[in-house]
Each structure stands twice: as structure tokens, then as C-alpha cells.
Amino acid sequence: MITPAAASLESEKLCRLAPVIPVLVIDDVAHAAPLAQALVKGGLPVLEVTLRTPCALEAIAEMAKVEGGVVGAGTLLTADDVQKAVDAGARFGVSPGATDKLLDACEEANLPLLPGAASASEAMALLERGYTVQKFFPAEAAGGAKALKAIGAPLPQVRFCPTGGISIGNIADYLGLSNVLCCGGSWVAPKDKMLSGDWEGITALAAEAAALPRN
């Protein structure tokens, strides 16, 4: 069993490995291994596979075999999701929000969770439970970097991985904030490059993201 404090410590370690955590939607499990290899080669070792497709769990299992990668499961909603993610080899979890049942399940499964918050009240509730590292989602829809900066003023002890609507065009606004550890983004693994097998192109995008400055 993992405590919220220990989960946040592990989440912070992962967030500090690179400025960007790729948020991956995988429709073909054959893409899993080469995609992970391309992203790791480009300097993005922490990979979030969202549980939004039928092959997501199988993709996690394949990516977990890639040397140098740390693969987690995103879009965790239920205790069943948590158990399936752990069984597939996920080393961390990410959720769009947080419920007591989901938090309980992750803690009992010893799965470090990056729980989602979109407001000061949600961030405070997670902080009260012991989660000092959280996901700010949906970042752009929830007010963007300005909102996150404002939340950080009264809650300086909470650090975030903002996700949702973040691109190479606006990521600098987030990475410059003192309460941001890294950002989640899908632009580093565009569907057209996956479909065409342009793994070198994905490595180039990953390298560009890995070189981004942050606070």
C-alpha cells in the first residue's frame, strides 16, 4: 500500500524526468513498442497511455518492455481500471479528476497516482488527503496558465502537471510557472505519424519537447 505523500513523491520524481509527459491514444497495439522507443530515444521517458481505446491495456504491456521507459495508465476512473492497469504493467496512474474510491484503489494497489483537479477547491481536497502533486485538467478550458498561476498563490505547496489543450505554441506559459513540474501533451505523437510509421519524426518532436526550458 502506498500513502498519498509517497505517491506524490514518486509522481514528482517522474515529472522531473522531462518537461513533457506524452499523452498517448493508441488504436493499434502494433504501434506501441516503436512509439515508446521513439519517444524514449527523443528524451521523453515517462509515457501516459490513456485507457480510451480497446487495445490500451495491451499497449501498456508492450510499452512496459521498452528499456528506459516508464509507462503509466491515464484516464483511470474506477477501481477496476486501476487493477487492470497494474496487471498490464503500469507503474503510475493519471486521472482526469478524483474520487475517494479511486484514490483508495490506487493506494491499496500501491500505484502512484497523479490525480486531477480543475479548481482551488478540488486541489485543496486532494491536498487535505496528502496529494501535493496533482494534474491540472482540462488546463486550457479551466482558465489556462493564468488560472493555474492564480491557484498557486494561495496553494504554493501544490505542484501540477497541467494537461489538456497544451501544445508547443503555449507550453512555455505553463513551464514558466513556479507551481508547474511538467506538462502533459499529445502533440509529440500525432496520429498521422503513427499511421505512417514515421518514428524518426516522432523522435524529433520528442527531442524538441525534451529541450524546452522550465522553471
C-alpha positions as CSV (number, residue, x, y, z in Angstrom):
1,M,0.0,0.0,0.0
2,I,1.2,3.5,-0.9
3,T,0.4,6.6,1.1
4,P,-0.7,9.9,-0.6
5,A,2.6,11.5,0.4
6,A,4.7,8.7,-1.0
7,A,2.6,8.7,-4.2
8,S,3.2,12.4,-4.6
9,L,6.9,12.0,-4.0
10,E,7.0,9.3,-6.8
11,S,4.9,11.5,-9.1
12,E,7.3,14.4,-8.6
13,K,10.3,12.3,-9.5
14,L,8.6,11.2,-12.7
15,C,7.5,14.7,-13.6
16,R,11.1,16.0,-13.2
17,L,12.4,13.5,-15.7
18,A,11.3,15.6,-18.7
19,P,9.4,18.8,-19.4
20,V,6.7,16.8,-21.2
21,I,4.8,13.6,-20.5
22,P,3.3,12.4,-23.8
23,V,-0.4,11.7,-23.5
24,L,-1.0,8.7,-25.9
25,V,-4.1,7.4,-27.5
26,I,-3.2,4.1,-29.2
27,D,-5.6,2.5,-31.7
28,D,-3.2,-0.2,-32.9
29,V,-1.1,-2.2,-30.5
30,A,1.5,-2.7,-33.2
31,H,2.4,1.0,-32.7
32,A,3.0,0.6,-29.0
33,A,6.6,-0.6,-28.9
34,P,8.1,1.5,-31.7
35,L,6.2,4.6,-30.4
36,A,7.7,4.1,-26.9
37,Q,11.1,3.5,-28.4
38,A,10.9,6.7,-30.5
39,L,9.7,8.9,-27.5
40,V,12.3,7.5,-25.1
41,K,15.0,8.0,-27.8
42,G,13.9,11.6,-28.1
43,G,14.3,12.2,-24.4
44,L,10.7,11.7,-23.1
45,P,10.9,8.5,-20.9
46,V,7.6,8.9,-19.0
47,L,4.6,7.8,-21.1
48,E,0.9,8.0,-20.3
49,V,-1.3,5.6,-22.3
50,T,-4.9,6.7,-22.0
51,L,-7.5,4.0,-21.4
52,R,-9.7,5.2,-24.2
53,T,-9.2,2.5,-26.8
54,P,-9.8,-1.3,-26.8
55,C,-6.1,-2.0,-27.0
56,A,-4.8,0.4,-24.4
57,L,-4.0,-2.2,-21.8
58,E,-2.2,-4.4,-24.3
59,A,-0.3,-1.3,-25.4
60,I,0.8,-0.6,-21.9
61,A,2.0,-4.2,-21.6
62,E,4.1,-3.8,-24.8
63,M,5.5,-0.4,-23.8
64,A,6.4,-1.7,-20.4
65,K,9.0,-3.9,-22.1
66,V,10.8,-0.9,-23.7
67,E,14.1,-0.2,-22.0
68,G,14.4,3.3,-20.5
69,G,10.6,3.9,-20.4
70,V,8.3,4.4,-17.5
71,V,4.7,3.6,-18.6
72,G,1.6,4.7,-16.8
73,A,-2.2,4.5,-17.4
74,G,-4.3,7.6,-18.0
75,T,-8.0,8.1,-17.7
76,L,-8.3,6.0,-14.6
77,L,-11.9,6.2,-13.5
78,T,-12.7,3.2,-11.4
79,A,-11.1,0.6,-9.1
80,D,-11.4,-1.9,-11.9
81,D,-9.4,0.4,-14.2
82,V,-6.7,0.6,-11.5
83,Q,-6.4,-3.2,-11.2
84,K,-6.3,-3.8,-14.9
85,A,-3.6,-1.1,-15.3
86,V,-1.5,-2.6,-12.6
87,D,-1.9,-6.1,-14.2
88,A,-0.8,-4.7,-17.6
89,G,2.4,-3.3,-16.1
90,A,1.6,0.4,-15.5
91,R,4.0,2.0,-13.0
92,F,1.8,5.1,-12.3
93,G,-1.7,6.3,-12.9
94,V,-3.3,9.5,-14.0
95,S,-6.9,10.5,-13.6
96,P,-9.0,13.4,-15.0
97,G,-10.5,14.0,-11.5
98,A,-10.5,12.3,-8.2
99,T,-13.0,10.3,-6.1
100,D,-12.4,8.6,-2.7
101,K,-13.0,5.2,-4.3
102,L,-10.4,5.8,-7.0
103,L,-7.9,7.2,-4.5
104,D,-8.5,4.3,-2.2
105,A,-8.0,1.8,-5.1
106,C,-4.7,3.3,-6.2
107,E,-3.3,3.5,-2.6
108,E,-4.3,-0.2,-2.0
109,A,-2.8,-1.3,-5.3
110,N,0.5,0.6,-4.5
111,L,0.0,2.6,-7.7
112,P,1.3,6.2,-7.6
113,L,-1.5,8.5,-8.8
114,L,-1.4,11.9,-10.4
115,P,-5.0,12.9,-9.5
116,G,-6.8,15.6,-11.5
117,A,-8.0,18.9,-10.2
118,A,-9.6,21.8,-12.1
119,S,-10.3,24.3,-9.2
120,A,-8.9,25.5,-5.9
121,S,-11.5,23.5,-4.0
122,E,-10.5,20.3,-5.8
123,A,-6.8,21.0,-5.3
124,M,-7.5,21.7,-1.6
125,A,-9.4,18.5,-1.1
126,L,-6.6,16.5,-2.6
127,L,-4.0,18.4,-0.5
128,E,-6.1,17.6,2.6
129,R,-5.7,13.9,1.8
130,G,-2.0,14.3,1.3
131,Y,-1.6,14.7,-2.5
132,T,0.9,17.6,-3.1
133,V,1.4,16.8,-6.8
134,Q,-1.6,16.9,-9.0
135,K,-2.8,17.1,-12.6
136,F,-4.4,20.4,-13.7
137,F,-7.1,19.4,-16.1
138,P,-8.5,20.4,-18.5
139,A,-5.8,23.1,-18.5
140,E,-6.8,25.4,-21.3
141,A,-10.6,25.0,-20.7
142,A,-10.1,25.6,-17.0
143,G,-8.5,29.0,-17.5
144,G,-5.0,28.2,-18.8
145,A,-1.7,29.3,-17.3
146,K,-3.3,32.4,-15.8
147,A,-5.7,30.3,-13.7
148,L,-3.0,27.9,-12.6
149,K,-0.8,30.8,-11.6
150,A,-3.7,32.3,-9.5
151,I,-4.4,28.9,-7.8
152,G,-0.7,28.7,-7.0
153,A,-0.7,31.9,-5.0
154,P,-2.7,30.6,-2.0
155,L,-1.6,27.0,-2.6
156,P,2.2,27.2,-3.1
157,Q,2.7,23.7,-1.6
158,V,0.8,22.0,-4.5
159,R,2.6,21.4,-7.8
160,F,1.0,20.5,-11.0
161,C,1.3,18.7,-14.3
162,P,-1.2,20.7,-16.5
163,T,-2.8,18.7,-19.3
164,G,-5.5,19.5,-21.9
165,G,-5.1,21.8,-24.8
166,I,-1.4,22.3,-24.3
167,S,0.8,22.5,-27.4
168,I,4.2,23.6,-28.5
169,G,2.7,27.0,-29.0
170,N,1.5,27.7,-25.4
171,I,3.6,25.3,-23.3
172,A,6.1,28.0,-22.4
173,D,3.4,29.8,-20.5
174,Y,3.0,26.8,-18.2
175,L,6.6,25.7,-17.8
176,G,7.5,29.2,-16.6
177,L,5.2,28.9,-13.6
178,S,6.7,28.1,-10.2
179,N,4.0,25.5,-9.4
180,V,4.4,23.5,-12.6
181,L,6.7,20.5,-12.7
182,C,6.0,19.4,-16.3
183,C,3.1,19.3,-18.8
184,G,1.1,16.6,-20.5
185,G,0.7,16.8,-24.2
186,S,-0.4,14.7,-27.2
187,W,1.3,16.7,-30.0
188,V,4.5,14.8,-29.7
189,A,2.8,11.6,-31.1
190,P,0.5,12.8,-33.8
191,K,-1.8,10.2,-35.3
192,D,-0.6,10.7,-38.9
193,K,3.0,10.0,-38.0
194,M,1.9,6.8,-36.1
195,L,-0.1,5.6,-39.1
196,S,2.7,6.2,-41.5
197,G,5.3,4.7,-39.2
198,D,7.3,7.9,-39.1
199,W,9.1,7.1,-35.8
200,E,12.0,9.3,-36.6
201,G,9.6,12.2,-37.0
202,I,8.2,11.4,-33.5
203,T,11.7,11.2,-32.1
204,A,12.4,14.7,-33.5
205,L,9.2,16.1,-31.9
206,A,10.2,14.4,-28.6
207,A,13.7,15.9,-28.7
208,E,12.2,19.4,-29.3
209,A,9.9,18.9,-26.3
210,A,12.7,17.5,-24.1
211,A,14.8,20.5,-24.7
212,L,12.1,23.0,-23.5
213,P,13.3,25.2,-20.6
214,R,11.3,25.1,-17.4
215,N,11.4,26.9,-14.1
